[in-house]
Structure formats: structure tokens, C-alpha cells
Amino acid sequence: MAPESLDFRPCGATDASLLRQVATACYAPYYRDLWEPGGMEAYLDTLYEPVALASELADPNLQFEIAYRGAEPVGFSKLHFRCDRAGIRNAAYLERVYVAPAVTGAGVGTQLIERMVSAARDRGRDWIWLQAMADAKKPLERYFTLGFAECEQTLLDAPRVRPGRAAMVVLRKQLR
């Protein structure tokens, strides 16, 4: 399937409510089965708590971006420009990339990832890294195709994750 014609817009302080809405709509359909009852809602409430989110949107070390197909928001990403990890120095951290189910497979996620990789490179980062659920086959395939390699295994550190579902992998990509 050919990539969608998209418009990308950075998020600012006035976009907190929209970002929370897009994030929830894009996350929930894929990860509902990861959580025990009430766990996903508590997790999302923590991530997108209004005061904390407003602070993040004002942080120059962070970049949030929403992808639009026409007037409809269909995905978003979040990047930390400076976020080293053991063995990954001068690095950016691609913390989130989610797309709406209606555009899955249409290249929206790939475009969001490529844009954040480019932004990290433009800011002088040598590496970009991310974490993904170990059982998320399609996202992992996309990351490997885009040049990311597994460098570590870890666990999702959040309450109310279903037993046996917390396995994650850390992936990295050299930018220079």
C-alpha cells in the first residue's frame, strides 16, 4: 500500500487535550489486551495527566508531532532529543509512535519514525533508541526494516500489566 498523503504538525501547549485524545484513540485498540482490568486507563491517565503533559509540551528537549490525513488526526510521535542510555551516548529517545487503526499499513507510522530520526540527526544526535513490546511483531518488523537493531531486553515497568506480557526490547539505530 502506498504511503498516505499526510500533514505533520508539532504540538504546543494548547494541543494538550487533542494530544491526549489522539494518543488514547491510537493506543487503546492495539494494547487493550496487555492490561488487567482498569490498568490501561490508569496507565494512560498517568501518561497524559494535564499538568504533566503541559509541562512536557513546553519542554524544548521534547517534540510531539501529530499526523493528519486531511483534517483527521491519525497518529502521533514523541521524541526526547537528549536521552542517553547505557551504551547509547549522545542519543535521542523515540518514546512513542502510534497510529489509528484506520491507517495501519498505510505508511503513517513509518513516516512518523523517519521524521523523528531526521529530527534527532538534525539536532546532532549520534544514536536514536526506542523500546517496543517484545510480542509486537508488526512494529518490530517496521523498526528492523528502518535500520534499528535490538540491543537489550527489558520489562514494561507499570502496574497492572497482565502476567507474561511485560517483555520489551530496546532497539537502537546509529545516525552518524
Steps between C-alpha positions, in 0.01 A plus 500: 500500500636845408573745782213733586516869414543649843551829675720507812460761768704553814304515825512800726358581840152562359490150348501302827135396483525401132821306561340307787201415281716388203736302724217310665322430170821372342626299798192324634409279200847343488582460869173441684588132546834591662328626815302355785157667547542874559875486439504661158283789613722561804813483281362749246372731775853510641667561163260772395421665832426864402759682716782257417407501131498881489848497652622249243352701213695805621829307534745587217662156541176332388319502168146376452356481153155407372443352154184611319321347202297798387355649817506168687784426746622146424816459705759661720858471616711620791876551495749591774791677332746425782447167672802274534478137607773262614714439192307752291659845540409831333162345436140592438215284632199432279256444782172462312372433149135404469260503206125469468372155398341653188847575357692193617720378215474827307849629591392750765714344774798475267472868410475599867808292582698637207412856600619445856820330383565802279425743786744314728768505232439872439556563873839331484409171666718198417235243594128461534348229716155375592321228691236271352290219636683174427184340358411794270601327176393760243653802676822305558516404131458869409780608734738233367419601141583861590844399628443454873670208675420334831754582770331406827198335657300659780155498661215749492513656844133574560243359740215280378673355194371148435738226619742396229437809283757750634793391278649782297798545273724804469594587144753752376611654175825680431443838337859604423 
